Amino acid sequence: MVSNYEEDRVVQDLVGTCNDAASYCGVRDRLYPDRKAMGYPFDRAARSGVDRLANFLTPNMAVQSISVVHNDRTVNRTG
């Protein structure tokens, strides 16, 4: 899922530990990285009668093939 960061961002200090999963779970004892519920939109049941992807999609959704590339490096946070 892709959303608008400027609408969904959470302004908070980042003091604390994030270990390896800050982008997924957030920083310990802080809010998630965005305003959405943890797991959104996959934390909700599909509409009644949805048994395939074509039935699940709504006008504001799209399906896109992507490539995920892992670079084994660490980038220091700035800002």
C-alpha positions, 0 to 999 in steps of 0.5 A: 500500500502506498499513501500520501506521507504529508497526510499520514505522517506522525510528528514525534521525537525519535528518541528510543530504539528502533532495532531493525523494524522501525519502518514496519512497527515504529519506534518502541513506545512511540506512534506508528510511522503513519496515522493508519492502524497497524496492518491497515488495510489488511487488518479489515475483513473483505466485503461480503462476496469477495472471493478474488482480487478483481472483486476486492478492488475499488476505484481508488485501488490499482494493481502493479507489479514491482521489484524489491531490491535489497542492498545490504548496507546501513544508512545513517538517519539525518534531520 
